């Protein structure tokens, strides 16, 4: 069976972003938290770090998420603007790996997103000192409640320390779990052309 037949058999598009959208829609119907993904970064000296975030959609063929601009991951972006993402969907028996370059969103895009968030989430973001040492949980809650009191009856502004990022994919791998660990893996690698992807079937 050739690669073209394989893609047809597993309903994979020649454009991986179309396949991702279909898989994500399926996961949204069957998974408890389909938006959760792991994000791996590394510092200038190559020290790796990984954590879980929430995926906020595709925009201009790039994967979007939001975070603190002074967090360890944001520091990694400045030193080494490359990252890898991984989605794992247990109920659908699939996972997706993405690797590419990181770009910061323009402030207007961040503003538009944050305005739609729940008020309590806005307050948590406003007081966020992500990754910094704090004395105790009580002080954090007091600061949170004080923020709500300060902005009572007003819009909570988007703080300067909050930003959004894109991962522009250079490689996307689709992984389908099979019996006896005979899994199906298809790797899409970006070629020189913006719209062209080289596709390979990989061994389990």
N, C-alpha and C positions, 0 to 999 in steps of 0.2 A: 504494500500500500504506500503510495507516495504522500508527500507532505500536504498537498492540496486536498487529498481525500481525508487525511487526518483532521485538517482544519474543519472540513465540512462535517465529519462525524461528530466532533465535539462542539460544533456551532461556534467556532472561533473565527473572528474577522481578521482580515489582513491588517487592519488598524487596531492595535491593542486597546486603545482608549474606548472604542465601541464595545469590545469584549468586556472591559472592566465595568462599564456602565451597566451592561446586562447582568454580570455577576453580582454587582453591588445591589441592583434591584432585587435579585433573587435572595441575596443575603438579608436584605431589609425585611423580607417577608418571613424569614425563618430563624434569624438570629436575634438574640437578646440585645446585643449592642454591636451592630454591624459596622459602625463608624470607628470603633476602636482600632488603632494600629500602633505598631512599634516603630519608633524613629531612632535610627542609629546615626551618630555623628562622631567626629574625631577632632581633636585639637590640632594645633600646628605641629606638635611633636608626635602626633599619631596615636595619642591616648584615646581609646574608644569609650563611648557612652551610649546607653540606650534607655528609652523610657516609652510609656504609652501616652498617646494623645488622641484627639478626636478629629477625624477627617471632615472637612467642611466643603467638599465638592470639587468639581473640576471647573477651571476657568482658563480659557485660552489654551486648552490642552495641557494644563499644569495642575498638580495636586495642591490643594489649599489647606492651611491650618493656621491657628492663631496662638500666640504665646507672649510671654514677657520678654521684652527686648533686652533686659539685663540678666536673663537667666543663663545658666551654663550652656544650654543648647545654642542660644543666640550668640554667645561668645564664640562657640565653635564655628558657627556660620561665618563670622567675621574672619576667623583665622584660616578656615578651610571650608569654603562654600560648596561642600558636597554632602549628600546624605543618602540614606537608604531607608525605605519604608517596607513594612510587611503587614499584610492583613491575614488573619486566620479565621476561617468560618467553619466551625465544627459541624453544624447541622447540614450544611450543603456539601461538606467534604472537599473544600477547596481552600487554597491560599494564593496570595498574589505578592510577589516581591517587586519593588520598584527602586531603582537607583538613578541618581541624576544630580543636577546642580541646583543650588538654592538661590532664590531671588526674594528680596523684600517687597512686600506690597506697598503701593502708594498710600499715603495717609487717608485719602478720601475713601478708598475701598475699605479700610479698617473702620472708619467712621460709620459707613453705611451698614456694615455688619453689626457693629456694637450697638447701634441704635435699636436693633431688633431683638436684642437679648433681654431675658427677664431682669427685672429691677434688682433682685437680690444678687444675680450673677454680675451685674454692673458694679454693685457695691464691693463684691469680693475682688473684682478686677481692680477697682480704684485703690484699694488698700494693699494690693499684692506687692510683696517683696520676695518673689519666687526664688527659692534656693538659698535665701539668706537665713542666718541663725536668728531665732526668736527665743524669748525667755520662757513663755508658756502659752497654752491655748487660751487662757482667760484673757490675757492682754490682746490677743488676736480678735477674740469675740467682742471685747470692749471697743476696739478700733472699728470693727465692722458696724456695730450698733451706732457708734458716734457718726459714722459716714451716713447712715440712713437718717439720723436726726439732722445732720447738717444740711442735707439736700431734701429734707421733707417738703413735698409739694413742688419740687424742682426736678429737672432732668439731671441725672448723674453724668458728669462729663466723662469722655474717654480720656484716660490718663496718657501722658506722653510715653510712658514706659510700656504701653500695650501695642503690639503690632501683629501683622500677618505675614506669612511667608508662602512661597510657592516652591514646589519641587518640580523642576522641568525634567521629565523622564528621558533618560538615555537608554535604559534597559528595563524591560518589564517581563517578568516570568509568571506564567500561569501554571498552577500545580493542581492536579486532580487526583485525589486519593483512589487507589485501586486495591483489589484483593491481593493478598499475599505480598503486600508492599510493592506490587508491580504498578507503580504510580505513573501517571502521564504528566510530562513537563514540556512546556513550550516556551522558548526564550525569544523575545522580540528585541532586537538591537537596532538603535537608530543609525541610519546611514547618513551620508552627507546631505542628501535632500531632506528638507523639512518634513515631507510627507511619506518618506520611504523607510520601511522597516525590514531588516533581514530576520527571517524566522528559522529557528532550528528546533528539532525535537531532541530532548535530552534524555539520557538514561535515568532511571529512578534513583 
